């Protein structure tokens, strides 16, 4: 799995092996730029199985206020 930082923070990648019906939790931290504009910022999370990209919609959304 890769959390894509879009140039705002380094991409973060984790290797996870689970059965189809199971789940896993992973704590992580990102440092956003201090002068990031006020808005909702959405970062894609991609998952691959071998060479195939998982088509699920996974993302991290961060709301930055004024």
MMTF fields as JSON, N, C-alpha, C and O atoms, coordinates in Angstrom:
{
  "mmtfVersion": "1.0.0",
  "mmtfProducer": "UNKNOWN",
  "numBonds": 263,
  "numAtoms": 264,
  "numGroups": 66,
  "numChains": 1,
  "numModels": 1,
  "chainsPerModel": [1],
  "groupsPerChain": [66],
  "chainIdList": ["A"],
  "bondAtomList": [4, 2, 8, 6, 12, 10, 16, 14, 20, 18, 24, 22, 28, 26, 32, 30, 36, 34, 40, 38, 44, 42, 48, 46, 52, 50, 56, 54, 60, 58, 64, 62, 68, 66, 72, 70, 76, 74, 80, 78, 84, 82, 88, 86, 92, 90, 96, 94, 100, 98, 104, 102, 108, 106, 112, 110, 116, 114, 120, 118, 124, 122, 128, 126, 132, 130, 136, 134, 140, 138, 144, 142, 148, 146, 152, 150, 156, 154, 160, 158, 164, 162, 168, 166, 172, 170, 176, 174, 180, 178, 184, 182, 188, 186, 192, 190, 196, 194, 200, 198, 204, 202, 208, 206, 212, 210, 216, 214, 220, 218, 224, 222, 228, 226, 232, 230, 236, 234, 240, 238, 244, 242, 248, 246, 252, 250, 256, 254, 260, 258],
  "bondOrderList": [1, 1, 1, 1, 1, 1, 1, 1, 1, 1, 1, 1, 1, 1, 1, 1, 1, 1, 1, 1, 1, 1, 1, 1, 1, 1, 1, 1, 1, 1, 1, 1, 1, 1, 1, 1, 1, 1, 1, 1, 1, 1, 1, 1, 1, 1, 1, 1, 1, 1, 1, 1, 1, 1, 1, 1, 1, 1, 1, 1, 1, 1, 1, 1, 1],
  "groupList": [{"groupName": "UNK", "atomNameList": ["N", "CA", "C", "O"], "elementList": ["N", "C", "C", "O"], "formalChargeList": [0, 0, 0, 0], "bondAtomList": [1, 0, 2, 1, 3, 2], "bondOrderList": [1, 1, 2], "singleLetterCode": "X", "chemCompType": "L-PEPTIDE LINKING"}],
  "groupTypeList": [0, 0, 0, 0, 0, 0, 0, 0, 0, 0, 0, 0, 0, 0, 0, 0, 0, 0, 0, 0, 0, 0, 0, 0, 0, 0, 0, 0, 0, 0, 0, 0, 0, 0, 0, 0, 0, 0, 0, 0, 0, 0, 0, 0, 0, 0, 0, 0, 0, 0, 0, 0, 0, 0, 0, 0, 0, 0, 0, 0, 0, 0, 0, 0, 0, 0],
  "groupIdList": [1, 2, 3, 4, 5, 6, 7, 8, 9, 10, 11, 12, 13, 14, 15, 16, 17, 18, 19, 20, 21, 22, 23, 24, 25, 26, 27, 28, 29, 30, 31, 32, 33, 34, 35, 36, 37, 38, 39, 40, 41, 42, 43, 44, 45, 46, 47, 48, 49, 50, 51, 52, 53, 54, 55, 56, 57, 58, 59, 60, 61, 62, 63, 64, 65, 66],
  "secStructList": [7, 3, 3, 7, 7, 5, 6, 6, 5, 7, 7, 3, 3, 7, 7, 7, 7, 7, 7, 6, 6, 7, 7, 7, 7, 7, 7, 7, 7, 7, 7, 7, 7, 6, 6, 7, 7, 1, 3, 3, 3, 3, 3, 3, 3, 3, 7, 3, 3, 6, 6, 3, 3, 7, 7, 7, 7, 3, 3, 3, 3, 3, 3, 3, 7, 7],
  "xCoordList": [0.844, 0.0, 0.897, 1.954, 0.452, 1.212, 0.282, -0.724, 0.624, -0.038, 0.749, 1.916, 0.107, 0.779, 0.79, -0.267, 1.972, 2.12, 1.967, 1.918, 1.891, 1.686, 2.707, 2.393, 3.92, 4.955, 4.85, 5.721, 3.799, 3.639, 4.331, 4.737, 4.463, 5.231, 5.682, 5.085, 6.726, 7.203, 6.119, 5.398, 6.01, 5.109, 5.47, 6.639, 4.459, 4.699, 4.184, 3.063, 5.004, 4.645, 4.742, 5.682, 3.74, 3.706, 3.429, 2.682, 4.033, 3.745, 2.832, 3.172, 1.68, 0.68, 0.181, -0.125, 0.098, -0.469, -1.633, -1.461, -2.836, -4.03, -4.925, -4.843, -5.78, -6.792, -7.9, -8.068, -8.643, -9.665, -10.691, -11.173, -11.043, -12.08, -11.513, -12.275, -10.2, -9.552, -9.278, -9.487, -8.811, -8.411, -7.144, -6.766, -6.505, -5.293, -5.288, -5.794, -4.731, -4.584, -3.112, -2.273, -2.802, -1.408, -1.369, -1.963, -0.69, -0.492, 0.584, 1.571, 0.399, 1.394, 1.273, 0.262, 2.309, 2.349, 2.821, 3.725, 2.202, 2.687, 2.886, 2.154, 3.873, 4.115, 3.789, 4.455, 2.748, 2.341, 3.101, 3.513, 3.292, 3.982, 3.238, 2.007, 3.984, 3.376, 2.433, 1.408, 2.76, 1.965, 1.023, 0.784, 0.49, -0.467, -1.775, -2.281, -2.317, -3.519, -4.715, -4.794, -5.635, -6.853, -7.713, -8.079, -8.03, -8.834, -8.879, -8.254, -9.621, -9.577, -8.546, -8.644, -7.58, -6.528, -6.735, -6.825, -6.81, -7.091, -5.875, -5.333, -5.455, -4.286, -4.713, -5.321, -4.399, -4.782, -3.941, -2.764, -4.574, -3.882, -4.072, -5.203, -2.975, -3.067, -2.597, -1.704, -3.221, -2.88, -2.65, -3.405, -1.619, -1.334, -1.255, -0.866, -1.632, -1.506, -0.703, -1.241, 0.584, 1.472, 1.642, 2.132, 1.237, 1.302, -0.038, -0.12, -1.092, -2.447, -2.745, -2.533, -3.245, -3.656, -5.08, -5.96, -5.302, -6.637, -7.455, -6.984, -8.656, -9.485, -10.317, -11.146, -10.128, -10.938, -10.57, -9.452, -11.524, -11.309, -10.826, -11.626, -9.536, -8.964, -8.236, -7.522, -8.43, -7.806, -7.681, -8.298, -6.86, -6.723, -7.152, -6.626, -8.09, -8.531, -8.159, -8.399, -7.566, -7.15, -7.763, -7.558, -8.515, -9.089, -8.183, -7.901, -7.721, -6.888, -7.747, -8.272, -7.888, -8.706, -7.866, -6.638, -8.557, -7.827, -7.135, -6.485],
  "yCoordList": [-1.15, 0.0, 1.221, 1.236, 2.264, 3.502, 4.684, 4.831, 5.523, 6.8, 7.817, 8.081, 8.39, 9.294, 10.723, 11.333, 11.256, 12.568, 13.755, 14.899, 13.499, 14.561, 15.695, 16.845, 15.38, 16.398, 17.227, 18.057, 17.024, 17.762, 17.052, 17.69, 15.751, 14.942, 13.699, 13.345, 13.036, 11.84, 10.75, 10.56, 10.04, 8.889, 7.92, 7.775, 7.262, 6.249, 4.92, 4.832, 3.895, 2.584, 1.537, 1.533, 0.644, -0.463, -1.745, -1.757, -2.818, -4.138, -4.841, -4.977, -5.283, -5.885, -7.17, -7.184, -8.24, -9.49, -9.876, -10.104, -9.947, -10.328, -11.183, -11.125, -11.975, -12.737, -11.773, -10.716, -12.129, -11.252, -10.727, -9.607, -11.48, -11.042, -10.333, -9.813, -10.303, -9.709, -8.224, -7.683, -7.581, -6.171, -5.976, -6.826, -4.836, -4.513, -3.009, -2.24, -2.586, -1.163, -0.812, -1.614, 0.391, 0.851, 2.305, 3.156, 2.611, 3.99, 4.624, 3.974, 5.88, 6.598, 8.081, 8.543, 8.816, 10.259, 10.921, 10.424, 12.046, 12.856, 14.273, 14.733, 14.964, 16.366, 17.174, 17.061, 17.993, 18.853, 20.172, 20.595, 20.828, 22.121, 23.134, 23.138, 23.99, 24.975, 25.934, 26.326, 26.307, 27.313, 26.681, 27.253, 25.508, 24.843, 25.624, 25.969, 25.901, 26.747, 26.068, 24.841, 26.875, 26.37, 25.695, 26.314, 24.434, 23.652, 22.22, 21.881, 21.387, 19.947, 19.375, 19.569, 18.683, 18.072, 16.561, 15.963, 15.95, 14.521, 13.821, 14.248, 12.745, 11.981, 10.539, 9.893, 10.045, 8.691, 7.649, 7.859, 6.53, 5.351, 4.265, 3.893, 3.76, 2.706, 1.388, 1.34, 0.339, -0.997, -1.882, -1.818, -2.7, -3.621, -5.043, -5.285, -5.969, -7.395, -7.972, -8.23, -8.176, -8.564, -7.376, -6.323, -7.547, -6.456, -5.754, -4.773, -6.244, -5.698, -4.638, -4.85, -3.483, -2.412, -2.684, -2.962, -2.603, -2.764, -1.531, -0.407, -1.724, -0.618, 0.052, 0.903, -0.299, 0.31, 1.783, 2.201, 2.552, 3.974, 4.147, 4.153, 4.284, 4.512, 5.847, 6.16, 6.63, 7.959, 8.464, 7.936, 9.506, 10.257, 11.669, 12.279, 12.207, 13.591, 14.393, 13.957, 15.577, 16.456, 17.82, 18.41, 18.333, 19.685, 20.657, 20.497, 21.684, 22.75, 23.999, 24.465, 24.54, 25.723, 26.994, 26.946, 28.138, 29.431, 29.701, 30.734],
  "zCoordList": [0.0, 0.0, 0.0, 0.631, -0.73, -0.777, -0.56, -1.254, 0.404, 0.622, -0.191, 0.099, -1.216, -2.149, -1.608, -1.444, -1.332, -0.717, -1.663, -1.211, -2.97, -3.973, -3.853, -4.16, -3.413, -3.285, -2.018, -1.757, -1.219, 0.039, 1.2, 2.172, 1.097, 2.041, 1.282, 0.265, 1.765, 1.059, 1.027, 2.006, -0.1, -0.162, 0.959, 1.314, 1.509, 2.535, 2.008, 1.508, 2.122, 1.601, 2.705, 3.5, 2.737, 3.694, 2.941, 1.963, 3.401, 2.864, 3.861, 5.037, 3.389, 4.264, 3.614, 2.421, 4.382, 3.882, 4.782, 5.98, 4.181, 4.937, 4.049, 2.822, 4.687, 3.95, 3.526, 4.133, 2.503, 1.929, 2.913, 2.739, 3.935, 4.879, 6.102, 6.917, 6.246, 7.414, 7.209, 6.123, 8.26, 8.168, 8.995, 9.801, 8.772, 9.51, 9.772, 8.955, 10.885, 11.192, 11.196, 11.605, 10.738, 10.69, 11.122, 10.458, 12.21, 12.635, 11.764, 11.42, 11.408, 10.628, 10.924, 11.453, 10.577, 10.787, 9.502, 8.831, 9.168, 8.05, 8.557, 9.434, 8.01, 8.346, 7.103, 6.074, 7.219, 6.112, 6.173, 7.253, 5.032, 5.033, 5.91, 5.949, 6.612, 7.514, 6.789, 7.345, 5.582, 4.87, 3.85, 2.787, 4.169, 3.29, 3.307, 4.375, 2.134, 2.065, 2.722, 2.779, 3.212, 3.83, 2.769, 1.769, 2.99, 2.042, 2.545, 3.55, 1.839, 2.081, 1.118, -0.094, 1.649, 0.846, 0.872, 1.945, -0.294, -0.415, -1.007, -2.026, -0.357, -0.758, -1.037, -0.184, -2.212, -2.613, -1.895, -1.601, -1.625, -1.116, -2.171, -2.485, -2.717, -3.718, -3.125, -2.28, -3.592, -3.118, -4.336, -5.306, -4.287, -5.384, -4.855, -3.713, -5.71, -5.422, -6.568, -7.645, -6.339, -7.435, -8.368, -7.961, -9.617, -10.589, -10.777, -11.516, -10.12, -10.301, -9.25, -8.056, -9.715, -8.8, -8.339, -9.153, -7.043, -6.459, -6.824, -6.652, -7.319, -7.774, -6.691, -7.009, -5.427, -4.366, -4.18, -4.483, -3.678, -3.413, -1.981, -1.045, -1.816, -0.49, -0.52, -1.472, 0.542, 0.56, 1.987, 2.912, 2.142, 3.38, 3.072, 2.141, 3.823, 3.637, 4.88, 6.006, 4.663, 5.745, 5.501, 4.44, 6.471, 6.372, 7.096, 8.283, 6.359, 6.921, 7.001, 5.99, 8.206, 8.411, 8.413, 8.47, 8.35, 8.346, 9.676, 9.835]
}
